[in-house]
């Protein structure tokens, strides 16, 4: 499996995959998706019946190259991911299911994707935010502080957008400081930004970046500072906060009444966006919040999968 799905029992409990279409907006390797499809198959209605298109484990090249004509689903899953390695892994993981569609796209474009495929009703949307374990370990993509490689950090390696190194070289010291403070919550953001800005033309690999950060902070703080700086650069490179906002808003557009929204967050910035969105939806009379406080993984799950320890799950139901 591409990665171990986090809080799987809780995800299934809140999504209630028994009818309609579930959108796995952060497909990854397909761990959550496989269990959702198995839940569909185990429900009293049994396997999905569809007309209009066949299930496909191969990705569409981009969001603007979807199949023509409506694809009417009564029960199934739409998986979305912008990482082609994740798409390939999920295709293998889910190859024995026919009632699903996988597309290579960004969940920020959720309404356009759903309309283009003619999918209805959407009864659930799952977001599993952040970077996956495979993105830290599958080749030199710039996410890991212990693996020397290009300072890339793009989730979608095919996208013609700036890499993290491009952002570093074109940004001012003040901008870098603001990123490290806001997106990394790094207390020594000023010192780190100054060194990185001074050395920006000398940086070529993540090893160079690691050495620059280490030279700016006391050694006892270096590990945490590196994690925060890499997180901040990854967030900026992939427009993560803006995409979370667009993705959540898009989910509310496509979900049918009584449909469920479930979001897994792994740091406070992500969770804050979800919390504020659900609160605004409740105040506007659009959402019924199902988790007044975020759910956390059980001690047993953390013991089995230590990377789950930072997860927070929030869920809501569409009222209208």
C-alpha positions as CSV (number, residue, x, y, z in Angstrom):
1,X,0.0,0.0,0.0
2,X,1.2,3.5,-0.9
3,X,0.6,4.7,2.6
4,X,-1.4,3.6,5.7
5,X,-4.8,5.4,5.7
6,X,-5.3,7.5,8.8
7,X,-8.3,7.3,11.1
8,X,-10.0,4.9,8.6
9,X,-12.8,3.8,11.0
10,X,-13.8,7.4,11.8
11,X,-13.7,8.4,8.1
12,X,-16.1,5.6,7.2
13,X,-18.3,6.3,10.1
14,X,-18.8,10.0,9.1
15,X,-18.9,9.5,5.3
16,X,-21.5,6.7,5.5
17,X,-20.7,5.3,2.0
18,X,-23.9,3.5,1.2
19,X,-25.3,5.5,-1.8
20,X,-24.4,8.2,-4.3
21,X,-20.9,9.2,-5.1
22,X,-18.1,9.8,-2.6
23,X,-15.3,12.1,-3.8
24,X,-11.9,11.3,-2.4
25,X,-10.3,14.7,-3.1
26,X,-6.8,13.7,-1.9
27,X,-6.6,10.1,-3.3
28,X,-3.0,9.4,-2.4
29,X,-2.4,5.7,-2.8
30,X,-6.0,4.8,-2.5
31,X,-6.1,3.4,1.1
32,X,-9.2,5.4,2.1
33,X,-10.8,4.9,-1.3
34,X,-10.4,1.1,-1.3
35,X,-12.2,0.9,2.1
36,X,-15.0,3.2,0.8
37,X,-15.5,1.0,-2.3
38,X,-15.5,-2.1,-0.1
39,X,-18.2,-0.5,2.1
40,X,-20.3,0.2,-1.0
41,X,-20.0,-3.4,-2.1
42,X,-20.9,-4.7,1.4
43,X,-24.0,-2.5,1.7
44,X,-27.5,-4.0,1.0
45,X,-27.7,-2.4,-2.4
46,X,-24.5,-4.3,-3.5
47,X,-22.4,-3.4,-6.4
48,X,-23.0,-0.1,-8.3
49,X,-24.8,-0.1,-11.6
50,X,-23.9,2.7,-14.1
51,X,-24.4,3.7,-17.6
52,X,-22.6,6.2,-19.8
53,X,-19.0,5.4,-19.2
54,X,-16.7,2.7,-17.9
55,X,-14.6,2.8,-14.7
56,X,-11.1,3.9,-15.4
57,X,-7.9,3.3,-13.4
58,X,-5.8,5.5,-15.7
59,X,-5.7,9.2,-15.0
60,X,-6.9,11.9,-17.3
61,X,-3.9,14.0,-18.3
62,X,-5.3,17.2,-16.7
63,X,-8.5,18.7,-15.4
64,X,-9.2,20.2,-18.8
65,X,-9.0,16.8,-20.6
66,X,-12.0,15.0,-19.1
67,X,-14.1,12.5,-21.1
68,X,-16.8,14.1,-23.2
69,X,-20.4,13.4,-22.4
70,X,-22.1,12.8,-19.1
71,X,-21.1,9.9,-16.9
72,X,-24.1,9.1,-14.7
73,X,-23.2,7.3,-11.5
74,X,-25.6,6.0,-8.9
75,X,-23.0,4.5,-6.5
76,X,-19.3,4.9,-6.7
77,X,-16.1,6.9,-6.1
78,X,-14.3,9.8,-7.8
79,X,-10.6,9.9,-6.8
80,X,-8.7,13.1,-7.4
81,X,-4.9,13.7,-7.0
82,X,-2.4,16.1,-8.6
83,X,0.5,13.7,-7.9
84,X,1.1,11.3,-10.9
85,X,2.9,8.8,-8.6
86,X,-0.1,8.7,-6.3
87,X,-2.4,8.3,-9.3
88,X,-0.4,5.3,-10.6
89,X,-0.3,3.7,-7.1
90,X,-4.1,4.2,-6.6
91,X,-4.8,2.8,-10.1
92,X,-3.1,-0.5,-9.0
93,X,-4.7,-0.5,-5.6
94,X,-8.2,0.0,-7.0
95,X,-7.9,-1.9,-10.2
96,X,-10.4,-4.6,-9.2
97,X,-13.3,-2.0,-8.8
98,X,-15.4,-0.8,-11.7
99,X,-17.5,1.8,-9.9
100,X,-14.8,4.5,-9.7
101,X,-13.0,7.1,-11.7
102,X,-9.5,8.5,-11.1
103,X,-8.5,11.9,-12.4
104,X,-5.2,13.8,-12.4
105,X,-6.3,17.2,-11.1
106,X,-6.3,19.6,-8.2
107,X,-9.1,19.4,-5.7
108,X,-9.3,23.2,-5.8
109,X,-11.2,22.6,-9.1
110,X,-13.7,20.2,-7.6
111,X,-16.9,21.8,-9.0
112,X,-15.6,21.9,-12.6
113,X,-14.5,18.2,-12.3
114,X,-17.8,17.0,-11.0
115,X,-19.8,18.9,-13.5
116,X,-17.5,17.7,-16.4
117,X,-18.1,14.1,-15.4
118,X,-21.8,14.5,-14.9
119,X,-21.6,12.9,-11.4
120,X,-24.6,13.1,-9.1
121,X,-25.6,12.9,-6.3
122,X,-22.3,13.6,-4.4
123,X,-23.1,12.3,-0.9
124,X,-19.6,12.7,0.6
125,X,-16.3,14.5,0.1
126,X,-13.1,13.4,1.9
127,X,-10.0,15.7,2.2
128,X,-6.8,14.2,3.5
129,X,-4.6,17.3,3.5
130,X,-0.8,17.6,3.5
131,X,2.0,15.6,2.1
132,X,2.0,11.8,2.2
133,X,4.8,9.5,3.4
134,X,5.6,8.5,-0.1
135,X,6.2,12.1,-1.2
136,X,8.9,12.2,1.5
137,X,10.5,8.8,0.6
138,X,9.8,8.1,-3.1
139,X,12.8,9.7,-4.9
140,X,14.5,13.1,-4.6
141,X,11.5,15.5,-4.8
142,X,12.7,18.0,-2.2
143,X,10.3,17.2,0.6
144,X,12.6,15.4,3.0
145,X,15.4,17.1,5.0
146,X,17.4,13.9,5.1
147,X,17.5,13.2,1.4
148,X,19.6,15.4,-0.9
149,X,17.9,16.3,-4.1
150,X,16.5,19.2,-6.1
151,X,14.7,22.0,-4.1
152,X,11.4,21.2,-6.0
153,X,8.6,20.4,-3.5
154,X,5.8,20.5,-6.2
155,X,3.1,17.9,-5.6
156,X,2.4,17.9,-9.3
157,X,5.8,17.3,-11.0
158,X,4.2,17.8,-14.4
159,X,2.8,21.3,-13.6
160,X,4.6,24.3,-15.3
161,X,4.8,26.2,-12.0
162,X,7.7,27.6,-10.0
163,X,9.6,25.2,-7.8
164,X,10.5,26.0,-4.2
165,X,14.0,27.1,-5.3
166,X,12.4,29.4,-7.9
167,X,10.4,31.0,-5.0
168,X,13.5,31.3,-2.8
169,X,15.5,33.1,-5.5
170,X,12.8,35.5,-6.6
171,X,11.6,36.5,-3.1
172,X,12.9,39.2,-0.7
173,X,14.3,38.6,2.7
174,X,11.1,40.0,4.2
175,X,8.9,37.7,2.2
176,X,10.9,34.7,3.2
177,X,10.7,35.8,6.9
178,X,6.9,36.2,6.6
179,X,6.5,32.7,5.0
180,X,8.6,31.0,7.7
181,X,6.8,32.8,10.5
182,X,3.2,32.3,9.0
183,X,3.4,28.9,7.3
184,X,6.2,27.4,9.4
185,X,5.5,29.1,12.8
186,X,9.2,29.3,13.1
187,X,10.3,31.6,16.0
188,X,13.8,32.3,14.4
189,X,12.3,33.1,11.0
190,X,14.3,36.4,10.7
191,X,17.7,34.8,11.2
192,X,16.9,31.9,8.8
193,X,15.4,34.2,6.1
194,X,18.5,36.4,6.2
195,X,20.9,33.5,5.7
196,X,18.8,31.9,3.0
197,X,18.4,35.2,1.1
198,X,22.1,35.9,1.3
199,X,22.9,32.4,-0.1
200,X,20.0,32.1,-2.5
201,X,22.2,31.9,-5.6
202,X,24.4,29.3,-4.0
203,X,21.5,27.0,-3.2
204,X,21.0,24.1,-5.6
205,X,20.0,21.1,-3.6
206,X,18.1,20.4,-0.4
207,X,21.5,19.6,1.2
208,X,22.5,23.2,0.5
209,X,19.3,24.4,2.1
210,X,19.7,22.2,5.2
211,X,23.2,23.6,5.7
212,X,22.0,27.2,5.3
213,X,19.3,26.7,8.0
214,X,21.7,24.9,10.3
215,X,24.1,27.8,10.1
216,X,21.4,30.2,11.2
217,X,20.1,28.5,14.4
218,X,21.7,26.8,17.4
219,X,22.2,23.1,16.8
220,X,19.6,22.0,19.4
221,X,16.9,23.8,17.5
222,X,18.0,22.8,14.0
223,X,15.8,19.8,13.5
224,X,12.6,21.6,14.3
225,X,13.6,24.7,12.4
226,X,14.4,22.6,9.3
227,X,11.0,20.9,9.5
228,X,9.2,24.2,9.8
229,X,11.2,25.8,6.9
230,X,10.5,22.9,4.6
231,X,6.9,22.9,5.6
232,X,6.6,26.6,4.8
233,X,8.3,26.3,1.4
234,X,6.1,23.3,0.5
235,X,2.9,25.2,1.4
236,X,4.0,28.2,-0.6
237,X,5.1,26.2,-3.6
238,X,1.8,24.3,-3.8
239,X,-0.5,27.2,-2.8
240,X,-1.8,24.8,-0.1
241,X,-3.8,27.3,2.1
242,X,-5.6,28.9,-0.9
243,X,-6.3,25.4,-2.4
244,X,-7.8,24.2,0.9
245,X,-10.1,27.2,1.0
246,X,-11.1,26.6,-2.6
247,X,-11.5,22.9,-2.1
248,X,-13.7,23.3,1.0
249,X,-15.9,25.9,-0.8
250,X,-16.1,23.6,-3.9
251,X,-17.2,20.7,-1.7
252,X,-20.1,22.7,-0.4
253,X,-21.1,23.5,-4.0
254,X,-21.3,19.9,-5.1
255,X,-22.6,18.1,-2.0
256,X,-26.2,17.1,-2.1
257,X,-28.4,17.8,1.0
258,X,-27.5,15.5,3.9
259,X,-24.1,15.0,2.2
260,X,-21.1,14.7,4.4
261,X,-17.8,16.6,4.4
262,X,-14.9,15.0,6.2
263,X,-11.4,16.6,6.5
264,X,-8.2,15.3,7.9
265,X,-5.6,17.9,8.9
266,X,-2.1,17.4,10.1
267,X,-1.0,20.8,11.4
268,X,-2.7,23.8,13.0
269,X,-2.8,25.9,9.8
270,X,-4.8,23.3,7.9
271,X,-7.1,22.6,10.9
272,X,-7.7,26.3,11.4
273,X,-9.0,26.6,7.8
274,X,-11.3,23.7,8.2
275,X,-12.6,24.9,11.6
276,X,-13.3,28.4,10.3
277,X,-15.0,27.0,7.2
278,X,-17.3,24.7,9.2
279,X,-18.1,27.5,11.7
280,X,-19.0,29.9,8.8
281,X,-21.2,27.2,7.2
282,X,-23.0,26.6,10.5
283,X,-23.6,30.3,11.1
284,X,-25.0,30.6,7.5
285,X,-27.3,27.7,8.1
286,X,-25.6,25.6,5.4
287,X,-23.8,23.0,7.6
288,X,-24.5,20.9,10.7
289,X,-21.1,20.4,12.4
290,X,-20.8,16.8,13.5
291,X,-17.5,17.2,15.4
292,X,-17.7,20.1,17.9
293,X,-14.1,19.3,18.7
294,X,-11.7,17.6,16.3
295,X,-11.3,13.8,16.7
296,X,-7.8,12.4,17.2
297,X,-6.4,9.0,16.4
298,X,-6.7,6.4,19.1
299,X,-3.6,5.5,21.2
300,X,-3.7,2.1,19.4
301,X,-3.5,3.7,16.0
302,X,-0.7,6.0,17.0
303,X,1.3,3.1,18.3
304,X,0.7,1.2,15.0
305,X,1.2,4.3,12.8
306,X,3.2,7.0,14.6
307,X,2.7,9.4,11.6
308,X,-1.0,9.6,12.5
309,X,-0.4,11.3,15.8
310,X,-0.9,14.8,14.5
311,X,-4.1,14.0,12.7
312,X,-7.3,15.9,13.4
313,X,-10.6,14.9,11.9
314,X,-13.6,17.3,11.5
315,X,-16.9,16.5,9.8
316,X,-20.1,18.3,8.9
317,X,-23.4,17.5,7.1
318,X,-25.0,19.7,4.4
319,X,-28.4,21.1,5.5
320,X,-29.3,22.9,2.3
